[in-house]
Amino acid sequence: MNNVMRAEAVVDLGALQQNLRSLRARVGSAEVMSVVKADAYGHGALPVARAALAAGTRWLGVAKPEEALALRAGGIAPEQARILCWLWTPAAPWAECVAADVDITVSGVWALGRVAEAVRAAGRPARVQLKADTGLGRNGAQPHDWPELVSAARRLEREGLIRVTGLWSHFACADEPGHPSIQAQLDAFHEALRVAEAAGVQPEVRHMANSPATLTLPEAHFDLVRAGIAQYGLSPSPELGTPADFGLRPVMTLQAPVASVKTVPAGHGVSYGHTYVTPGRTTLALVPLGYADGIPRHASSTGPVLLGGKWRTIAGRVAMDQFVLDLGGDAAEVGEAAILFGPGDQGEPTAEDWARACGTISYEIVTRIGGRVPRRYVEA
């Protein structure tokens, strides 16, 4: 019997490194950025970043400035890795990030003003990447604003205040092969590159590919691809293929020890609201994970769990700290491992199985696992 001491997320850094190697083999001369935003999609930003660097990665990607500064504070030095950060607000720590040698994404002229102020405060030039909105409709400069942004960036570059290190954009529908927006966005990005290069911008990297584009669109690889969900061994879209189809292995396994086992009669209500009532005399097992740990409440009466060599389904509602499994009369022991998801080697569900059960995507399943669940790092 596999006993576990506590609820935990086991993170296989060896699998992560192999996933990065597999992705690198797909992209030819392009570099692979390890995206470690959102605490590395729930896997732990610093351990994942260190493993990625050990595997030869040179670029790290984060959404928020505080994430970039935490990596630097954690010992990821500028000579070890470039860190690109892309989500900025006026009150962000601009000067601290300039001082920490973070590559700052700029999507509008207003942000260049903040960068210039930060450069004067930090006493050193800033590394800036210009982002074009080629059709996603989120951040990035629209085509009619792009020439002005490029021109303003070149002025600051000539003044020695900044160095434009990158030009980039992001796909809306790369996980839907053949979607008409894909070629339209590629065309728009090529035009944005033409405008920038005509103005004298000489970037270190041009990049557009997220995980699905990395896996399916060689024409979008340019100088750098951004490996998000794929480096964690999950498919960006089941329609594109399984992780195994792409040579990837899921990195996280979520498991917990059974906290209670008891026999109850037929007609016994289970958990809040009695949305589940036992159909006959049966055995109930209690698993000490709940929505405060990131288990979706939408998994009530649908979430799959491996216990005792069989798939079980959560019985009734997921509570804040726990949920119940109806074992149908099978035996179980306190301390026995209940595996919620993993790579599937032991027949356990995967994060994609959980996503289907909850009507969401695997990204959300892994990123929502909370801080109460300790991470244990292995190199299997």
N, C-alpha and C positions, 0 to 999 in steps of 0.2 A: 504494500500500500504506500502510495506517495503521500507523505505528510509534509505540510508546510507550516512554518512557525507563525506567519501572519499574512494578511493581505499584502500583495506586492505586485509591482510591474517589473518583470524581468526583461532587461534590455540587452539584446545580443549585439554588442559592438562589432564583433567579427562579421556578422551578417551585414551590418551597415557598411562596413568597409568593402565587403564583396559586392554589395549593390552599387557602390560608387565606382568600383572597378568595371563592373558590367556596363554601367552607363557611359563611362569614359570610352569603352571599346566601341560604343555606338556613334560617337560624335567626332571621330577623326581628330583633326588638329584643334578643335575647340576645347576650351577648358570647362570644367564642371564646377559650378558654385554649389556649396552645401548650404541649403536654406535652413536656418536654425531659429527662425522666428517662433513665437508662441511656445517658448521653452522647448524648442526642437520638436514641435508638433506633439508635445507631451512627453518626449523621451528624455529630456534633460539637456539644456543648451550647452553647458560647458563640457560634460563628458562626450557628447556627440561631436562638438566642434573639435575637441582634441583628437578624437578617433578619426575624423575626416582629414585633419591636417596630417596625421600619421600615415594616412592612406594616399597622401600626395595632393590633397586639395589645397588650392591657394586662395580661394575666395569664399567668404561666408556672407550670407544674406539675412537681414533682419528687417522687421517692419518698423519698429519704434526705436527712437534714439536711446532710450533707457536700456534696451536690449543690447545695443552696440556697446554702450559704456560698461555694462555688466560683463561682457566678454573681455573687454580690455582690462577691467579690474580683476577678472579671474585669471589673468596671466597670458591672454592671447595678444602678443605684441605685434606692432605694425610690421616688423620684419618677418613675422611668421605668416600673417594673413592680412589681406585686404578685407575690410568689412563694409559692405554696401547697406545703407539704411534708406528706406523709401517713403516713410509716412511721417510728415512733418506738420507741425502747427506753429503759429507765430510765437508761442511761449515756450517752445522746445529748447533744450540745452544746446543751442547752436555753437557757442564758443567752446564748451566742453568737448563737443564732438570734433570740432576743428583741431583742438589741442590733442585729441586722442587719435588723430589721423584716420577718421572715419570718412568714407566716401559718401557724400551727401547728395541725395536725389533732389533735383530742382524741377518743378513742373510749371512754375510761373515766375514772372519778373519780381513779384513781391518777395519771393523766397531768396532771390539773388541779393536783394537788399539786406535781408537778415544775415546771409552768408558774409557779405562785405563788412557788416558791423562785427560779426563774430571774428573775422580775420584780424580786424584791428584790435579786438580785445585779447585774442589769443597770441597775437604777435607772430603769426606764421600763415602761409597761404593755405587755402582749402582745396581739397579734392572734391570735385563736383561731377555728377552725372546728370545729363539732361534727359528727361523722360517725355516721350511723345505719346499723346492719346491717339492711337491709330484706329480706334473703334470700340474699345471696351467701355468708355464713358465714365471711368472713375478718375484716377489721378492722371497727370500728364497734360502737356499743352496741346490744344486743338490745332489742326493744320493752319488755321488763319492766325493763330498766336505764335506759332513755332518760329517764323523768321525773326520776330521781335525778341523772343527769348534767346535764340542763338546769337543775335547781334549783341544783346546786353551781356551775355556770357563772354563773348569774344572781347568786349571792352574791358571787362574785369580781368580777363586773362592777359591782355596786353599790358595792363597796369601791374601785373604780377601778383594780384590778389587771389586768383584761383587757377587751378589747372583742370581743364575739362577732361576727365579720365574715361568717360563712357557716354554712349548714346543708347537708349533702350526703350522698349515698349513691352506690352503684355497682351496675350491673346484672350479673347472672350470665349471662344468655342473650339479650342484645339482638341478638346476631348470628344468632339463630334466630327470625325473625318468626313471631308467632303462638304462641310458647312460653307456656304458662300462667303461668310465673313472672314474666313481664314485667308483666302487669296487677297481679298480686299485689304485686310490689315497688312499683309506682307507688302503689297504694292504701296500702301501709305507709308510704311516704315522705310522702304527704299527711297521714297521721295523725301522723307525727313532726313535721311542720311545724305542725300544729294545736296539738300539745302545747307546742312551743317558743314559738309566738307567743302562746298563752294565758298563758304564764309571763312574757311581756314581752320576749322576744328579738326584736330588730329587725335581721336580718342585712342586709349589703350584697348578698349573692348567695345564691341557693338553686340547687343544681346536682346533676344525676344522670346526664346523658347522656355516655357515652363515644363513641368514633367510630361504632360501628354505630347507636347511638340517635340520634346527631346526623344520620345519613343517612336514618333510616327512621322515627323516632318523634317527630314534632313536639310531641306532648303531654308529652314528657320534657325539652324544652329549657329551661324555667324562665328563670332570669336569665343562665345561663352554661352553655356546653357545653365539654367537655374533648376537644380534638382530639389524639389520639395518632397511631395508625398512619395515619389518613386524611390528616393534613397532610403526611406523607412520600410521599403519592401511591399508597398501597397499599390495597387493599380489605380491610376487616376480616373479610370472609368472601366467598369466591368465589360462594357461593350467593346472596348479596345483589346481586352484580353486579361487573363489572370496574371498575378505576379509571376508565376512559373513560366508563362508564355514569354515574358520579357527577361527571364533570367534573374528574377528578384526574389528575395526571401523576406517575409515579415519579420520585423525586428523586435516587436513587443509581445510579451505574453502576460496576460493579466490573470492572476489566480488568488485564491483565498482559502483558508482552512474552514471546514465546516465547524460552526460554533455550537450547534445543538442538533440532536436527532431524537425524534419522538414519534410514537404511534398515536394516531387519532382516529376516531370513528367516522363512519359515513356521515355526510351532511355537516361537516365541521367547516366553518368559515375560516378563510386564510387572509390575513393582513387587512389593512384599512378598507372599509366599505364592503367587505365580504364579496368582492367581485368574483372571487373564486371560492367554490364550495366543494369539498372532497366528494367524489362520486361513490366512494366506498371506503372501507377501513384501509388505511394507508400509512406510509412513513413520510414525515416531513423533515427536511434538512434546512437549517438556517445558515445563510451565507452572509458574513459581516461586511457587505459593501452596499452602498445605497447612492441616492442621487447627490448627496453631499460629497461623495467620492468621484462623481462623474458618470455613474451608471444612469443612463437616460430613464426618466420616469415613463417615457414612451415604450420602454421594454417591458412594462407590466403585462404579464400573461403572454409575452411573445419572445423574450430574450432567451437565447439558447446557452446552455452550460453543460460541460462534460463532467460527469461525476460517476465514479464506479464503472467506467468504461462505456457509459451510455450518454447520449444527448438527452438532457432534461430541458423543460421549458419553465421559466419563472411562473410560479403560481400566484396569481393575484398581483396586487400593486407593489411596485418598488417603493420602499420607504426611504427615509433620509439616510439611514445607516445600514440597512439590511434588506434582504429579500428571502423568499422561501421557495424551495423546490419540492414538488410532490414526486416522490420516488416510486409511486405505484406499488408500494409494499416491498421494494428491494431494500436490502440492508445497506447501511453506511455507518461510519464511525466519526465521532468528534475528532477533528484534526485532519481528516482526509481532504485531499486537495480537490477543490472545485475550480475548473479552468474555464474562464469565461471566453477568452479568445487567445489565439497564438498562431503559429505558422501552419498548424494542422497536422503536424507529425504524429501526434498521439490520437488523432481522430477528433481533436477539439474544434469548436467553431473558430472561424477567423473574424477579423474586424469587419470584413465585407459581409459575413453572415449576420453580424450584429447590425450593420447598416441597413440591410434588407429588412430585418425584423423591426427596426425602428423607423423605417421610411426616411433615411438620411443617407449620408455618404461616410465612407470609412475615415475621411479626414476628421470628422466631428467625433467619431468614436474614440480615437486615440488622443486627440488634443484635449478632450474634456476630462480625462482622468486627473483627478485633483491632487493637491499637495498632501492630503492625508495618506495617500498611497505611496509608500516608499519605493524608490527605484533601486533595483539591484542590477549591477552591470556585470556581464559575463562576456567572454569571447569564445563562444562555442564553435 
